[in-house]
């Protein structure tokens, strides 16, 4: 007889061994069904390619945002360009160099 320490409830040993055997049997059956299945192979390859493409795409977005923030900081603190602080930072962080470029064009035309 096995007891659960927290609840102090006696549990028959046959119950626990039966659960373990059933779980092992189900896992073994699932593994056999997946082994050698070409659909699983194709699915795995597709997921790996998708992960690589997403990583490369996000990497470009992050680099663009970092460059936009760096350009914003240089314009604001080195060249003393008068831009609204929060909107220009948000635009440069989201859209990168293109965003800070648009802010400069708007500043040139006196719209910002």
C-alpha positions in Angstrom: 0.0 0.0 0.0 1.3 3.4 -1.0 0.0 6.6 0.5 0.1 10.2 -0.8 2.0 12.1 1.9 0.2 15.4 1.6 -3.3 14.0 1.7 -2.5 10.8 3.7 -4.7 8.7 1.4 -3.8 5.1 0.9 -3.4 4.1 -2.8 -3.1 0.5 -3.9 0.2 -0.4 -5.6 -1.7 -2.1 -8.5 -3.3 1.2 -9.4 0.0 3.0 -9.9 1.7 0.2 -11.8 -1.3 -0.1 -14.1 -1.1 3.6 -14.9 2.6 3.4 -15.7 2.2 0.4 -17.9 -0.7 1.9 -19.8 1.3 5.2 -20.4 4.4 3.3 -21.6 2.2 1.3 -24.0 0.6 4.4 -25.4 3.9 6.2 -25.9 5.4 3.2 -27.6 2.5 2.9 -30.0 2.6 6.6 -30.8 6.4 6.4 -31.5 5.9 3.5 -33.8 3.2 5.3 -35.7 5.5 8.3 -36.2 8.7 6.5 -37.1 9.1 6.2 -40.8 6.1 8.4 -41.6 7.0 10.7 -44.5 4.4 13.3 -43.4 6.2 13.8 -40.1 9.5 14.2 -42.0 8.1 16.8 -44.4 6.3 18.6 -41.5 9.6 18.8 -39.6 11.5 20.1 -42.6 8.8 22.7 -43.2 8.9 23.9 -39.6 12.7 24.2 -39.6 12.6 26.3 -42.8 9.8 28.4 -41.4 11.8 29.1 -38.2 14.9 30.1 -40.2 12.9 32.5 -42.4 11.2 34.0 -39.5 14.5 34.5 -37.7 16.1 36.2 -40.7 13.0 38.4 -41.2 12.9 39.5 -37.6 16.7 40.0 -37.6 16.3 42.6 -40.4 13.5 44.3 -38.6 15.4 44.6 -35.3 18.5 45.9 -37.1 16.4 48.5 -38.9 14.8 49.6 -35.6 18.2 49.9 -33.9 19.6 51.9 -36.8 16.5 54.2 -36.6 17.0 54.8 -32.9 20.7 55.5 -33.4 19.9 58.0 -36.2 17.2 59.6 -34.0 19.7 60.0 -31.1 22.4 61.5 -33.4 19.9 63.9 -34.9 18.5 65.0 -31.5 21.6 65.2 -29.4 24.5 65.8 -31.9 22.9 67.9 -34.6 20.2 69.5 -32.3 17.4 68.9 -34.8 14.1 70.1 -33.2 11.7 67.1 -33.4 8.9 66.2 -31.0 10.5 63.8 -28.5 8.1 61.0 -28.0 6.5 60.8 -31.5 9.8 61.0 -33.3 11.3 58.3 -31.1 8.3 56.0 -31.6 8.4 56.5 -35.3 12.1 55.8 -35.6 11.8 52.7 -33.3 8.9 51.3 -35.3 9.9 52.2 -38.9 13.6 52.6 -38.5 15.6 54.7 -40.9 12.6 55.3 -43.1 10.6 56.6 -40.2 13.2 59.1 -39.1 13.6 60.2 -42.7 9.9 60.9 -42.9 10.2 62.9 -39.7 13.0 65.0 -41.3 11.0 65.6 -44.4 8.0 66.7 -42.3 10.3 69.0 -40.3 11.6 70.5 -43.6 8.1 71.4 -44.7 7.3 72.8 -41.3 4.6 70.2 -40.5 6.3 68.9 -37.3 
